[in-house]
Amino acid sequence: MKTIYEKLREARLKLGFSQDYVANCLGISRSAVTQIELGNRKVNSDEITSFCKLYHLSADYLLDTENVDMNQAVFARNFNELKDDDKEEILNLIAFKRAMAKQQQEG
């Protein structure tokens, strides 16, 4: 099971954020972000809230009370930023891929 520190680092990397960017968004130093990600510094409740907002994660996930796949969280965040036409195209692709998988299972 991953620690909160590992989850924070993983989330930052998957989103392509630098430690400097995160530090600026949260109003803390870059070295604080580094120490948090290494597990050398505890994260207070206000910081957990800020990380959750920035990374679009739930506190339940960070605190091990919910099992969320990071790939799904990143997909959902990026999906919501797309134009409606692009969202529809992706949903059609998903439906197509499901139909193909079902056809292969039956065939």
Buried (B, 14 or more C-beta within 10 A) or exposed (E): EEEBBEBBBBBBEBBEBEBEBBBEBBEBEBEBBBBBBEBEBEBEEEBBEBBBEBBBBEBEBBEEEEEBEBEEBBEEBEEEEEEEEEEEEBEEEEEEEEEEEEEEEEE
